[in-house]
Amino acid sequence: MCNRWQQRTLKAFLATAYFGRRDGRAVIGFGPAARAWFGRPLGGLGDGEFLSLVAMLVAPTTLDPVRHPAANAERVRRIRRLLADNCRPTGLRDVMLEGCARG
């Protein structure tokens, strides 16, 4: 369980994460991103849709699920492998999870 400071930090991150641009406007925060890309509130997303947003965090433009669905889907697949403890990143700089590419 997170302590109060950790909860506040996580809440601030969720509210300020940058998700690129949609319809000419910057999308900031998980809630607005859920509405912008999936047309639903964050709590209404399925696991795959939520992971699609998580996948975007390292490269919002390159991993946009509308303009680059294959790239986004591949990163989601790697994140799922990581969460299932089926792989490890190759190092601290492995933000694209190349260590999780196979499998």
N, CA, C and O atoms as CSV, one atom per row, in Angstrom:
chain,resi,resn,atom,element,x,y,z
A,1,MET,N,N,0.838,-1.188,0.000
A,1,MET,CA,C,0.000,0.000,0.000
A,1,MET,C,C,0.875,1.241,0.000
A,1,MET,O,O,1.912,1.281,0.662
A,2,CYS,N,N,0.463,2.229,-0.728
A,2,CYS,CA,C,1.217,3.473,-0.835
A,2,CYS,C,C,0.946,4.371,0.366
A,2,CYS,O,O,-0.161,4.408,0.902
A,3,ASN,N,N,1.983,5.093,0.772
A,3,ASN,CA,C,1.761,6.090,1.817
A,3,ASN,C,C,1.162,7.349,1.180
A,3,ASN,O,O,1.029,7.415,-0.042
A,4,ARG,N,N,0.815,8.308,1.963
A,4,ARG,CA,C,0.130,9.509,1.478
A,4,ARG,C,C,0.971,10.262,0.451
A,4,ARG,O,O,0.443,10.701,-0.571
A,5,TRP,N,N,2.269,10.416,0.705
A,5,TRP,CA,C,3.152,11.113,-0.229
A,5,TRP,C,C,3.192,10.388,-1.564
A,5,TRP,O,O,3.125,11.024,-2.616
A,6,GLN,N,N,3.300,9.075,-1.536
A,6,GLN,CA,C,3.328,8.294,-2.770
A,6,GLN,C,C,2.013,8.419,-3.528
A,6,GLN,O,O,2.010,8.525,-4.754
A,7,GLN,N,N,0.905,8.407,-2.811
A,7,GLN,CA,C,-0.406,8.551,-3.451
A,7,GLN,C,C,-0.534,9.912,-4.132
A,7,GLN,O,O,-1.048,10.002,-5.247
A,8,ARG,N,N,-0.075,10.960,-3.472
A,8,ARG,CA,C,-0.155,12.306,-4.047
A,8,ARG,C,C,0.739,12.420,-5.279
A,8,ARG,O,O,0.364,13.054,-6.266
A,9,THR,N,N,1.912,11.809,-5.222
A,9,THR,CA,C,2.825,11.841,-6.366
A,9,THR,C,C,2.222,11.103,-7.549
A,9,THR,O,O,2.259,11.596,-8.676
A,10,LEU,N,N,1.670,9.932,-7.300
A,10,LEU,CA,C,1.047,9.155,-8.369
A,10,LEU,C,C,-0.145,9.906,-8.962
A,10,LEU,O,O,-0.313,9.939,-10.181
A,11,LYS,N,N,-0.958,10.498,-8.122
A,11,LYS,CA,C,-2.110,11.269,-8.596
A,11,LYS,C,C,-1.655,12.433,-9.464
A,11,LYS,O,O,-2.271,12.715,-10.492
A,12,ALA,N,N,-0.585,13.112,-9.065
A,12,ALA,CA,C,-0.058,14.225,-9.856
A,12,ALA,C,C,0.450,13.730,-11.207
A,12,ALA,O,O,0.224,14.379,-12.229
A,13,PHE,N,N,1.133,12.590,-11.222
A,13,PHE,CA,C,1.620,12.041,-12.482
A,13,PHE,C,C,0.459,11.684,-13.403
A,13,PHE,O,O,0.485,12.017,-14.588
A,14,LEU,N,N,-0.547,11.019,-12.878
A,14,LEU,CA,C,-1.698,10.619,-13.688
A,14,LEU,C,C,-2.403,11.825,-14.293
A,14,LEU,O,O,-2.958,11.746,-15.389
A,15,ALA,N,N,-2.377,12.937,-13.574
A,15,ALA,CA,C,-3.064,14.145,-14.047
A,15,ALA,C,C,-2.225,14.978,-15.008
A,15,ALA,O,O,-2.768,15.825,-15.718
A,16,THR,N,N,-0.907,14.756,-15.045
A,16,THR,CA,C,-0.050,15.627,-15.848
A,16,THR,C,C,0.723,14.905,-16.955
A,16,THR,O,O,1.487,15.544,-17.679
A,17,ALA,N,N,0.545,13.615,-17.099
A,17,ALA,CA,C,1.243,12.870,-18.153
A,17,ALA,C,C,0.814,13.392,-19.521
A,17,ALA,O,O,-0.363,13.663,-19.756
A,18,TYR,N,N,1.779,13.528,-20.407
A,18,TYR,CA,C,1.527,14.068,-21.745
A,18,TYR,C,C,1.248,12.924,-22.718
A,18,TYR,O,O,2.011,11.961,-22.786
A,19,PHE,N,N,0.155,13.032,-23.469
A,19,PHE,CA,C,-0.258,12.013,-24.422
A,19,PHE,C,C,-0.286,12.520,-25.860
A,19,PHE,O,O,-1.029,11.995,-26.689
A,20,GLY,N,N,0.502,13.517,-26.153
A,20,GLY,CA,C,0.551,14.025,-27.516
A,20,GLY,C,C,-0.604,14.957,-27.819
A,20,GLY,O,O,-1.162,15.607,-26.935
A,21,ARG,N,N,-0.946,15.001,-29.107
A,21,ARG,CA,C,-1.999,15.910,-29.562
A,21,ARG,C,C,-3.104,15.126,-30.243
A,21,ARG,O,O,-2.853,14.139,-30.934
A,22,ARG,N,N,-4.303,15.570,-30.040
A,22,ARG,CA,C,-5.480,14.964,-30.681
A,22,ARG,C,C,-6.347,16.109,-31.163
A,22,ARG,O,O,-6.698,16.996,-30.385
A,23,ASP,N,N,-6.691,16.096,-32.428
A,23,ASP,CA,C,-7.515,17.162,-33.017
A,23,ASP,C,C,-6.917,18.542,-32.763
A,23,ASP,O,O,-7.639,19.505,-32.504
A,24,GLY,N,N,-5.575,18.626,-32.840
A,24,GLY,CA,C,-4.894,19.905,-32.704
A,24,GLY,C,C,-4.687,20.392,-31.284
A,24,GLY,O,O,-4.151,21.482,-31.086
A,25,ARG,N,N,-5.094,19.620,-30.292
A,25,ARG,CA,C,-4.961,20.043,-28.897
A,25,ARG,C,C,-4.099,19.068,-28.118
A,25,ARG,O,O,-4.158,17.857,-28.335
A,26,ALA,N,N,-3.298,19.605,-27.208
A,26,ALA,CA,C,-2.488,18.765,-26.333
A,26,ALA,C,C,-3.406,17.982,-25.397
A,26,ALA,O,O,-4.387,18.517,-24.881
A,27,VAL,N,N,-3.077,16.730,-25.189
A,27,VAL,CA,C,-3.839,15.887,-24.271
A,27,VAL,C,C,-2.958,15.632,-23.047
A,27,VAL,O,O,-1.891,15.026,-23.147
A,28,ILE,N,N,-3.423,16.104,-21.901
A,28,ILE,CA,C,-2.667,16.009,-20.658
A,28,ILE,C,C,-3.484,15.238,-19.632
A,28,ILE,O,O,-4.609,15.627,-19.319
A,29,GLY,N,N,-2.937,14.161,-19.110
A,29,GLY,CA,C,-3.579,13.374,-18.068
A,29,GLY,C,C,-4.276,12.141,-18.612
A,29,GLY,O,O,-4.746,12.122,-19.749
A,30,PHE,N,N,-4.334,11.114,-17.777
A,30,PHE,CA,C,-4.954,9.851,-18.187
A,30,PHE,C,C,-6.444,9.996,-18.462
A,30,PHE,O,O,-6.952,9.399,-19.411
A,31,GLY,N,N,-7.149,10.770,-17.659
A,31,GLY,CA,C,-8.594,10.950,-17.873
A,31,GLY,C,C,-8.900,11.559,-19.238
A,31,GLY,O,O,-9.673,10.987,-20.006
A,32,PRO,N,N,-8.305,12.712,-19.552
A,32,PRO,CA,C,-8.515,13.290,-20.879
A,32,PRO,C,C,-8.032,12.372,-22.009
A,32,PRO,O,O,-8.639,12.344,-23.080
A,33,ALA,N,N,-6.960,11.629,-21.784
A,33,ALA,CA,C,-6.462,10.706,-22.820
A,33,ALA,C,C,-7.479,9.594,-23.079
A,33,ALA,O,O,-7.696,9.209,-24.228
A,34,ALA,N,N,-8.095,9.082,-22.031
A,34,ALA,CA,C,-9.112,8.034,-22.209
A,34,ALA,C,C,-10.267,8.563,-23.057
A,34,ALA,O,O,-10.764,7.870,-23.944
A,35,ARG,N,N,-10.683,9.779,-22.780
A,35,ARG,CA,C,-11.769,10.372,-23.558
A,35,ARG,C,C,-11.330,10.680,-24.993
A,35,ARG,O,O,-12.089,10.465,-25.938
A,36,ALA,N,N,-10.104,11.183,-25.148
A,36,ALA,CA,C,-9.626,11.571,-26.481
A,36,ALA,C,C,-9.440,10.360,-27.392
A,36,ALA,O,O,-9.798,10.422,-28.568
A,37,TRP,N,N,-8.895,9.273,-26.883
A,37,TRP,CA,C,-8.595,8.135,-27.749
A,37,TRP,C,C,-9.665,7.053,-27.752
A,37,TRP,O,O,-9.802,6.318,-28.729
A,38,PHE,N,N,-10.422,6.950,-26.670
A,38,PHE,CA,C,-11.412,5.868,-26.603
A,38,PHE,C,C,-12.839,6.346,-26.374
A,38,PHE,O,O,-13.767,5.538,-26.357
A,39,GLY,N,N,-13.023,7.647,-26.199
A,39,GLY,CA,C,-14.358,8.207,-26.059
A,39,GLY,C,C,-15.080,7.805,-24.781
A,39,GLY,O,O,-16.308,7.856,-24.712
A,40,ARG,N,N,-14.318,7.405,-23.773
A,40,ARG,CA,C,-14.906,6.979,-22.496
A,40,ARG,C,C,-14.068,7.503,-21.346
A,40,ARG,O,O,-12.900,7.846,-21.534
A,41,PRO,N,N,-14.650,7.569,-20.155
A,41,PRO,CA,C,-13.857,7.956,-18.988
A,41,PRO,C,C,-12.841,6.863,-18.659
A,41,PRO,O,O,-13.001,5.712,-19.065
A,42,LEU,N,N,-11.816,7.227,-17.934
A,42,LEU,CA,C,-10.746,6.296,-17.591
A,42,LEU,C,C,-11.279,5.026,-16.941
A,42,LEU,O,O,-10.832,3.927,-17.271
A,43,GLY,N,N,-12.220,5.162,-16.029
A,43,GLY,CA,C,-12.789,3.996,-15.347
A,43,GLY,C,C,-13.578,3.071,-16.262
A,43,GLY,O,O,-13.870,1.935,-15.889
A,44,GLY,N,N,-13.923,3.539,-17.447
A,44,GLY,CA,C,-14.683,2.728,-18.393
A,44,GLY,C,C,-13.820,1.976,-19.393
A,44,GLY,O,O,-14.342,1.273,-20.258
A,45,LEU,N,N,-12.503,2.117,-19.284
A,45,LEU,CA,C,-11.613,1.433,-20.220
A,45,LEU,C,C,-11.386,-0.015,-19.808
A,45,LEU,O,O,-11.390,-0.346,-18.622
A,46,GLY,N,N,-11.191,-0.859,-20.790
A,46,GLY,CA,C,-10.766,-2.221,-20.537
A,46,GLY,C,C,-9.266,-2.248,-20.308
A,46,GLY,O,O,-8.584,-1.241,-20.498
A,47,ASP,N,N,-8.750,-3.404,-19.898
A,47,ASP,CA,C,-7.319,-3.526,-19.627
A,47,ASP,C,C,-6.470,-3.176,-20.850
A,47,ASP,O,O,-5.468,-2.471,-20.727
A,48,GLY,N,N,-6.860,-3.660,-22.014
A,48,GLY,CA,C,-6.090,-3.393,-23.223
A,48,GLY,C,C,-6.055,-1.920,-23.571
A,48,GLY,O,O,-5.020,-1.406,-23.995
A,49,GLU,N,N,-7.171,-1.239,-23.398
A,49,GLU,CA,C,-7.222,0.191,-23.690
A,49,GLU,C,C,-6.363,0.974,-22.695
A,49,GLU,O,O,-5.649,1.900,-23.079
A,50,PHE,N,N,-6.437,0.599,-21.423
A,50,PHE,CA,C,-5.613,1.259,-20.418
A,50,PHE,C,C,-4.132,1.055,-20.741
A,50,PHE,O,O,-3.348,2.002,-20.685
A,51,LEU,N,N,-3.750,-0.179,-21.078
A,51,LEU,CA,C,-2.357,-0.445,-21.425
A,51,LEU,C,C,-1.951,0.289,-22.695
A,51,LEU,O,O,-0.783,0.642,-22.854
A,52,SER,N,N,-2.879,0.522,-23.587
A,52,SER,CA,C,-2.600,1.304,-24.785
A,52,SER,C,C,-2.171,2.719,-24.412
A,52,SER,O,O,-1.266,3.280,-25.029
A,53,LEU,N,N,-2.818,3.292,-23.404
A,53,LEU,CA,C,-2.408,4.614,-22.920
A,53,LEU,C,C,-1.049,4.542,-22.236
A,53,LEU,O,O,-0.200,5.405,-22.459
A,54,VAL,N,N,-0.833,3.530,-21.411
A,54,VAL,CA,C,0.462,3.358,-20.747
A,54,VAL,C,C,1.563,3.237,-21.799
A,54,VAL,O,O,2.643,3.807,-21.646
A,55,ALA,N,N,1.281,2.495,-22.862
A,55,ALA,CA,C,2.262,2.295,-23.929
A,55,ALA,C,C,2.686,3.619,-24.543
A,55,ALA,O,O,3.838,3.763,-24.951
A,56,MET,N,N,1.795,4.575,-24.618
A,56,MET,CA,C,2.066,5.865,-25.254
A,56,MET,C,C,3.040,6.732,-24.460
A,56,MET,O,O,3.668,7.620,-25.037
A,57,LEU,N,N,3.182,6.506,-23.180
A,57,LEU,CA,C,3.904,7.435,-22.314
A,57,LEU,C,C,5.331,7.728,-22.762
A,57,LEU,O,O,5.797,8.857,-22.607
A,58,VAL,N,N,6.031,6.752,-23.307
A,58,VAL,CA,C,7.430,6.974,-23.693
A,58,VAL,C,C,7.566,7.690,-25.026
A,58,VAL,O,O,8.609,8.287,-25.291
A,59,ALA,N,N,6.549,7.648,-25.870
A,59,ALA,CA,C,6.602,8.282,-27.193
A,59,ALA,C,C,5.184,8.505,-27.691
A,59,ALA,O,O,4.704,7.748,-28.534
A,60,PRO,N,N,4.502,9.532,-27.187
A,60,PRO,CA,C,3.091,9.732,-27.502
A,60,PRO,C,C,2.761,9.827,-28.989
A,60,PRO,O,O,1.723,9.322,-29.416
A,61,THR,N,N,3.605,10.452,-29.772
A,61,THR,CA,C,3.318,10.589,-31.195
A,61,THR,C,C,3.563,9.276,-31.931
A,61,THR,O,O,2.723,8.832,-32.714
A,62,THR,N,N,4.704,8.664,-31.679
A,62,THR,CA,C,5.078,7.421,-32.346
A,62,THR,C,C,4.169,6.262,-31.962
A,62,THR,O,O,3.953,5.350,-32.760
A,63,LEU,N,N,3.636,6.293,-30.747
A,63,LEU,CA,C,2.814,5.183,-30.251
A,63,LEU,C,C,1.337,5.541,-30.149
A,63,LEU,O,O,0.594,4.898,-29.408
A,64,ASP,N,N,0.911,6.548,-30.879
A,64,ASP,CA,C,-0.490,6.947,-30.942
A,64,ASP,C,C,-1.303,5.746,-31.449
A,64,ASP,O,O,-1.012,5.226,-32.526
A,65,PRO,N,N,-2.312,5.299,-30.697
A,65,PRO,CA,C,-3.067,4.101,-31.103
A,65,PRO,C,C,-3.929,4.290,-32.347
A,65,PRO,O,O,-4.357,3.302,-32.945
A,66,VAL,N,N,-4.195,5.520,-32.748
A,66,VAL,CA,C,-4.990,5.773,-33.950
A,66,VAL,C,C,-4.087,5.855,-35.181
A,66,VAL,O,O,-4.354,5.212,-36.197
A,67,ARG,N,N,-3.037,6.636,-35.087
A,67,ARG,CA,C,-2.139,6.817,-36.238
A,67,ARG,C,C,-1.123,5.689,-36.399
A,67,ARG,O,O,-0.652,5.427,-37.505
A,68,HIS,N,N,-0.787,5.022,-35.292
A,68,HIS,CA,C,0.221,3.949,-35.329
A,68,HIS,C,C,-0.260,2.742,-34.520
A,68,HIS,O,O,0.379,2.363,-33.539
A,69,PRO,N,N,-1.379,2.137,-34.924
A,69,PRO,CA,C,-1.954,1.047,-34.121
A,69,PRO,C,C,-1.029,-0.170,-33.976
A,69,PRO,O,O,-1.015,-0.805,-32.921
A,70,ALA,N,N,-0.268,-0.499,-35.003
A,70,ALA,CA,C,0.611,-1.673,-34.904
A,70,ALA,C,C,1.728,-1.434,-33.893
A,70,ALA,O,O,2.043,-2.322,-33.101
A,71,ALA,N,N,2.327,-0.252,-33.910
A,71,ALA,CA,C,3.390,0.062,-32.951
A,71,ALA,C,C,2.851,0.072,-31.528
A,71,ALA,O,O,3.493,-0.443,-30.613
A,72,ASN,N,N,1.668,0.659,-31.342
A,72,ASN,CA,C,1.058,0.681,-30.020
A,72,ASN,C,C,0.743,-0.734,-29.548
A,72,ASN,O,O,1.014,-1.079,-28.398
A,73,ALA,N,N,0.179,-1.545,-30.419
A,73,ALA,CA,C,-0.178,-2.917,-30.058
A,73,ALA,C,C,1.062,-3.737,-29.688
A,73,ALA,O,O,1.013,-4.554,-28.768
A,74,GLU,N,N,2.161,-3.524,-30.394
A,74,GLU,CA,C,3.403,-4.244,-30.074
A,74,GLU,C,C,3.920,-3.847,-28.700
A,74,GLU,O,O,4.352,-4.704,-27.928
A,75,ARG,N,N,3.880,-2.553,-28.388
A,75,ARG,CA,C,4.333,-2.123,-27.056
A,75,ARG,C,C,3.404,-2.658,-25.980
A,75,ARG,O,O,3.874,-3.043,-24.910
A,76,VAL,N,N,2.108,-2.695,-26.228
A,76,VAL,CA,C,1.164,-3.281,-25.265
A,76,VAL,C,C,1.508,-4.750,-25.042
A,76,VAL,O,O,1.484,-5.223,-23.906
A,77,ARG,N,N,1.825,-5.470,-26.106
A,77,ARG,CA,C,2.196,-6.880,-25.979
A,77,ARG,C,C,3.434,-7.035,-25.093
A,77,ARG,O,O,3.492,-7.932,-24.252
A,78,ARG,N,N,4.404,-6.171,-25.281
A,78,ARG,CA,C,5.615,-6.222,-24.465
A,78,ARG,C,C,5.324,-5.888,-23.003
A,78,ARG,O,O,5.868,-6.520,-22.098
A,79,ILE,N,N,4.466,-4.894,-22.775
A,79,ILE,CA,C,4.082,-4.532,-21.400
A,79,ILE,C,C,3.369,-5.713,-20.734
A,79,ILE,O,O,3.630,-6.010,-19.569
A,80,ARG,N,N,2.483,-6.381,-21.453
A,80,ARG,CA,C,1.787,-7.549,-20.901
A,80,ARG,C,C,2.786,-8.649,-20.519
A,80,ARG,O,O,2.647,-9.274,-19.468
A,81,ARG,N,N,3.791,-8.884,-21.370
A,81,ARG,CA,C,4.817,-9.885,-21.064
A,81,ARG,C,C,5.583,-9.486,-19.810
A,81,ARG,O,O,5.881,-10.334,-18.969
A,82,LEU,N,N,5.907,-8.198,-19.678
A,82,LEU,CA,C,6.624,-7.699,-18.506
A,82,LEU,C,C,5.777,-7.879,-17.244
A,82,LEU,O,O,6.275,-8.348,-16.221
A,83,LEU,N,N,4.509,-7.509,-17.316
A,83,LEU,CA,C,3.618,-7.632,-16.155
A,83,LEU,C,C,3.389,-9.077,-15.747
A,83,LEU,O,O,3.164,-9.366,-14.572
A,84,ALA,N,N,3.446,-9.993,-16.721
A,84,ALA,CA,C,3.280,-11.422,-16.429
A,84,ALA,C,C,4.591,-12.054,-15.963
A,84,ALA,O,O,4.651,-13.259,-15.719
A,85,ASP,N,N,5.637,-11.241,-15.839
A,85,ASP,CA,C,6.954,-11.696,-15.402
A,85,ASP,C,C,7.564,-12.703,-16.376
A,85,ASP,O,O,8.261,-13.632,-15.969
A,86,ASN,N,N,7.290,-12.507,-17.670
A,86,ASN,CA,C,7.821,-13.389,-18.712
A,86,ASN,C,C,9.047,-12.814,-19.407
A,86,ASN,O,O,9.577,-13.428,-20.333
A,87,CYS,N,N,9.506,-11.638,-18.969
A,87,CYS,CA,C,10.665,-11.022,-19.599
A,87,CYS,C,C,11.213,-9.943,-18.681
A,87,CYS,O,O,10.626,-9.619,-17.648
A,88,ARG,N,N,12.339,-9.403,-19.079
A,88,ARG,CA,C,12.966,-8.302,-18.362
A,88,ARG,C,C,13.493,-7.297,-19.374
A,88,ARG,O,O,13.936,-7.694,-20.452
A,89,PRO,N,N,13.458,-6.012,-19.058
A,89,PRO,CA,C,14.113,-5.045,-19.927
A,89,PRO,C,C,15.611,-5.359,-19.984
A,89,PRO,O,O,16.161,-5.960,-19.061
A,90,THR,N,N,16.257,-4.951,-21.062
A,90,THR,CA,C,17.679,-5.239,-21.213
A,90,THR,C,C,18.559,-4.305,-20.390
A,90,THR,O,O,19.764,-4.534,-20.282
A,91,GLY,N,N,17.994,-3.284,-19.822
A,91,GLY,CA,C,18.740,-2.338,-18.994
A,91,GLY,C,C,17.890,-1.117,-18.705
A,91,GLY,O,O,16.718,-1.057,-19.078
A,92,LEU,N,N,18.491,-0.149,-18.039
A,92,LEU,CA,C,17.754,1.052,-17.648
A,92,LEU,C,C,17.277,1.870,-18.840
A,92,LEU,O,O,16.280,2.585,-18.736
A,93,ARG,N,N,17.957,1.780,-19.946
A,93,ARG,CA,C,17.585,2.562,-21.122
A,93,ARG,C,C,16.609,1.836,-22.045
A,93,ARG,O,O,16.260,2.357,-23.105
A,94,ASP,N,N,16.179,0.679,-21.667
A,94,ASP,CA,C,15.281,-0.121,-22.511
A,94,ASP,C,C,13.828,0.312,-22.318
A,94,ASP,O,O,12.999,-0.474,-21.858
A,95,VAL,N,N,13.524,1.553,-22.666
A,95,VAL,CA,C,12.167,2.073,-22.492
A,95,VAL,C,C,11.179,1.463,-23.476
A,95,VAL,O,O,9.973,1.471,-23.228
A,96,MET,N,N,11.675,0.935,-24.586
A,96,MET,CA,C,10.788,0.290,-25.559
A,96,MET,C,C,10.617,-1.203,-25.264
A,96,MET,O,O,9.951,-1.923,-26.008
A,97,LEU,N,N,11.225,-1.647,-24.177
A,97,LEU,CA,C,11.116,-3.037,-23.721
A,97,LEU,C,C,11.578,-4.032,-24.777
A,97,LEU,O,O,10.913,-5.034,-25.035
A,98,GLU,N,N,12.727,-3.743,-25.384
A,98,GLU,CA,C,13.291,-4.656,-26.369
A,98,GLU,C,C,13.546,-6.026,-25.764
A,98,GLU,O,O,13.490,-7.041,-26.460
A,99,GLY,N,N,13.830,-6.054,-24.457
A,99,GLY,CA,C,14.034,-7.329,-23.783
A,99,GLY,C,C,12.773,-8.172,-23.698
A,99,GLY,O,O,12.832,-9.340,-23.313
A,100,CYS,N,N,11.649,-7.600,-24.049
A,100,CYS,CA,C,10.365,-8.315,-24.033
A,100,CYS,C,C,9.807,-8.523,-25.434
A,100,CYS,O,O,8.636,-8.867,-25.590
A,101,ALA,N,N,10.627,-8.320,-26.446
A,101,ALA,CA,C,10.155,-8.399,-27.832
A,101,ALA,C,C,9.846,-9.815,-28.259
A,101,ALA,O,O,8.916,-10.027,-29.037
A,102,ARG,N,N,10.588,-10.784,-27.783
A,102,ARG,CA,C,10.363,-12.174,-28.204
A,102,ARG,C,C,9.338,-12.835,-27.312
A,102,ARG,O,O,9.180,-12.489,-26.141
A,103,GLY,N,N,8.657,-13.783,-27.888
A,103,GLY,CA,C,7.752,-14.578,-27.082
A,103,GLY,C,C,6.326,-14.514,-27.439
A,103,GLY,O,O,5.499,-15.162,-26.798
